[in-house]
Amino acid sequence: MNPTKRTIEDLLLDDSFCNYCFKTNEEDLLFWETYLEFYPEEKSTLLAAKAMVLGLKEAIHTHKRNKLFFLQPLLRIAAVLLIAVGAYFTYEWIHPAAKQNKLSQQTADSSQSNFIVYTTAPGERKKIRLPDSSTVELNVASRLQLTKEFNNTNRDIYLEGEALFDVTHNEELPFIVQTPTYEVRVLGTLFNVKAYPGESISETSLIRGKVKLFKADGGHLTLLPLQKVVFENNTNAVKSYQPDAVPESGIQHIMPVTKSLEGEINEISWTENTLQFQNESMLEIKAKLERWYNINIEWKDSIIGTYRFTGSFRDEPIEKVLEALQFSYPFNYAIDQNTIILSK
């Protein structure tokens, strides 16, 4: 059950709902589609309100061509006059027998799965607004899963891949991001989590606020703003980072986030369509390039996997990236449809 159930009057006065009706804002469209998935029992109310909004728009087009800026004031007036009509639409507009059939169908659909899943393909990114008004930017080749009880009994999310979370504060319901190897608990903050399956490391970077991280073995740590923790996925140890020390092999460590010369935080540069390499081997870069450009990379000579690169690329095609990397190490590349083959 929705603890903040909307009435038709509420919907008519809601700019976000009007944007959803007119399909003028992708974020609002995603929010209300998700809202309907969480609260299917409110579908008839939303449909009635949407019919009113679109009907008023059509009336204004008839009398005031190309002057849609009158729409919002009229909606506010109409909300007061039509509240009684709205109640009628909600409960009487649909024939009782037909209404019962629709409710039965909704119950059957809801029982099929208690989860809502968002995914991105290689080369695709997506911005999502959750029912608690938190926002998530989902990076390429990632998967985000939550239950339909999200924001009612929990704010738990399961992530495979990478995402930037801007979380709305709620002391009663902590926001929990679960990954295959650890979980992040917050009340309200901005942070980035990278946990791609099969990769040797996972990391969480805190931009503002405060987060706690918990490992499966019971170990935990707290991050402060502009810190990040790097987990090596084959161990459960945790170690604080010393700026002048070389991190021991197989041990996690806390360190400051890194910044570009312009002051931008490298760990979230992907949200600005910027691809970053920080002294990384071609073996590590390979996975990034494959996800970023939706391609396959192979090499004939194993030594190429050991080459290390540092670089930053914004809105560059894959050919430009490879040409820039060639300045560091002499290698050749050939493109065969969706596959890139590297050689010495």
N, C-alpha and C positions, 0 to 999 in steps of 0.2 A: 504494500500500500504506500502511496506517495504521501510523505508527511507535509509537503507544501503543494497540495493539489490546486491547480489553476482553475479559475472560473472563466466564463466567456468574457466577462468584463476585464479581468486581468489580462487575458490574451489580446484583446483589442487595444489595450493601452501599452502593450509591450512592443517596443521597436524591434527587438530581436525576432519576435514572432512574425511581425509584418515583413521583415527581410526574408524570413523563411517562406512566407506565402508568395512573395514576388521573386524568390530565388535570386536575390541581389547580393548575398553575402555567403560565401562558401562555409565559413566558420559557423554562422547561425544555422545554415542548412544541416550541417553535420550534427549540431547540438540537438535540434528538434527531432531529427531522425533517430538519434540515440535515445532521446527522451521517450519517444513512442515505443522503442524496444523495451525500455525499462518499465513503462507504465502503459501497457496496452489497454487497460480499462478506461483510459482517458481519450481514446481515439475518437469517439463520437463527439466529445466536447471540442477537440481540436478541429475536426472536420467542419463542425457547425461554425466555429469562429473563423476558420479559413474561408468558408463560403461567404460570410458577411464582409470580410476584408476585401475579397476579390470583387464582390458585388458593388461595394462602395467605389472601388477603383474604376469599375466600368461606368458607373453613373457619372463620376467626375470627368472621365474621358468624353462623355457625351456632351457635357455642358462647358467644360473648360479644357479644351484640347491643349496638350503639352504643358499643363500647369499643375503637375502632380504635387507641388509643394503645399497645396491645400489639404492633402490627404490626412496627415497626422492630426491636425485640429479637428477635422470632421470625425475621425475615428474616436476621438475623446468625447465628443458630443454624442456620437452614436452609441458609445458604450453605456451611457446613462439611460438613453431612451430604449435600448434594445436588450437590457439585462433580462427583462421578463421574457422577451422573445428568445433570448439565448437559452434560458432554462427550458422553454418549450422545445427548442431544437434538440437540446441534449437528451431529453427524456421521451419526447413524443414524435419527433420528426421521423425516426425509424420505426416501422411497424413492429409491435411487440414480438411477434413470431420471428421476424427477420432479425431483430435485435438479439433474441435469444440464440439464434443460429450463429451470429457473428461472435457473441461472447463464448460460445462453445468452441468455435474454431480458434479463437485467440488462446483459450485455455489449452487446447491441444497443441498449438504451435509453441507456447511457452514451456510446456512440459517436455518438449523434445530436447531442449538444451537450456541449461541455466547460465550459459556463458555468452559473452559478447567478445568478439575477436576482431582486432584491427591488424592488417598486414600491409607491408609495402614490398614491392618487387625490387630486384636490383635496378638501380637507376631511378627509383621513385621515392619521394618523401611525402609526408602527410602531416597536417596539423589537425589536432583533435581537441575539442572542448568537452570535458567530462561533466556529468550531472551535478557535481559539486562546484562547478565553474573553474576547476583547475584545468590547465592546458598542457598538452603533450605534443612535442614535435618529434615525429617518428622518423628515424634515419632510414637509409636504404636497407633492403633485405632484412626487415625486422618484424617482430610479432608481439602484439600487446593483447593480453587476455584479462578480463575482469568478469565478475559475476553480476547478475541482474539485481542483486542486493546491494550493489555499490552505492554508497552514500546513505543507505538505510541502516544496515547492521555492520558494515565494514567499508574500508577504502583500500582494499587489497588489490594489487595488480601484479601480473606475472609478465616478465619481459625476457625476450630472447632477441638480442640485437643491440641497438643503441637508441636512446631517447633523451630529450631535454624536458624536464618536468618543472612547471611553475605551479606550485601547490597552494591552494586556498587554505588559510588557517582554520583548524577545527580541533580544539583540545579534546573533545569527547571521542572523535574518531581519527586516530593517527593514520597517516597515509603511508602504506607499506608497499615497497617495490621488491618483489621476489625475483631472483635470478637463479640459474642452475647451481650456483655455489655459495651465495650469500643473500641477505636481504637488507634493505635500507628503510629505516623508519624516520618519519618526519611529521611535524605539525603544520608547517607552512614555510616554504623555502623554494629556491631555484637551484637545481642541481642536474648534472648529466650522469647517466649510467651507460656504460658500454660493456656488454656481455654477450658477444657473439659465440654461438656453439662451435666447438672445435678449435678455438683460438687459445694460445698458451696463457694469455693474461686477460683479466677483466679489470675495469677501473671505474671509480666514482669520483666526480669532481664537483665540489661545492662552490657555488657562485655567491649565494647569500643565504643567511639563516643558519641552521644547525641540523646536522643529521647524525644518526647513530647507525652503525653497520654491525650485523651479527653474522658470524660464521656458523656452519652446521655443527661444529664441535663445541659450540658454546662461547667461543672467543668473541670479543666485541671491541669496538673503538669508536671514538667521536671525532668528527671532522669539524673544523672551523672554516669560516669563509676564505676562499681562494686557496684552499688545500685540496689535494686529491690523494686517494689511496689506490695503489696498484696491487692487485691480487694475482699471484701465480697460481693457476688452477690445479696444480698437483701438490699443494701443501696448504696447511691451515695456520701456519705461523703468521704473526703480525709484528712489525717492527717500525718504530719511529725513524724518520729519515734525518740523517745528519748531513747538512749541505756539503761538507768536504769529504764525506765518506763514500766509498763505492758500495752500493747495495750488495749484500751477500747473495750468492746464488740460491734460488729456491725460497727466498723470504720476501714477504710483502713489505711495503714501506710507504710511509706518508711523506708527501713532498708538496711544495708549492705548485700551483698551476703555472703553466708557461704562457708567456705573452709575446706577441709579435712586436716589431719595432714601432708599430702604430698604436700599441697598447691593447690590441684585441686579444682575448683569451683563446689560445689555440685549441683547447679541448672542446670548445663549442663553435669553432669556426665553420663546421659543416652546416650549421643553420644558416650561414650566409653563402652557401654553395662554394665553400673554399676547402680544398683538399690539402692536408698537411702531412709532411713526412719529417720526423725528427730523429736523424741518425738511425734510420730503420733499414733492415736488410731487404733485398728484393723478395725474399721469401715472405716477409711480413707485408711488404707493399703489395704483393700479388693479390692477396685476399681483398685488400682495400680497393684496388683498381677493378677487380672483377665485380664487386658489389656496386661500385660507383658508376661504372660504364656498362654494366650488364654484358660482360664479355668473358671469354676464357683465355687464360695465359699459359703458355707452355714454353719450355726452353730445352735446347738440345744439349747444352753444356752445364753441368751441375754447379760449376763455380759461379755462374751468374746469380744463383740464389744467395751467395754470400756478399755480393756488392751492397754497399750501404749508401743511403742517400738522405739528404735534407732538402726540403723544398716546399713551396707554397704555390698552389694553382687555383685560380678563381675563374670559373666559367670557361675553362680551356678544354678543347677536344682531346681525346686520348693521344692523337698523333703529336700534338704540341707538348704534352707531358713527356712522352717517350723521347722526343728530340731534345728536351731540356735535360733529361737524365743522362743522355749520351755524352754530355759535356763532362760528367764525372767519371764515367767508365766507358771505354769503347765497346759497344755492342751493336749488333744489327737487329732489326725487327722486320717481320713480314706479316701482313694482315690477310687472312684467308677467311672471308665472310665474318663470322662472329668470334674467330680465334686469332690470337696474336702469338707468333712464334718468335722467341728470342734466341740469338746465337752469338758467339764470340766474334 
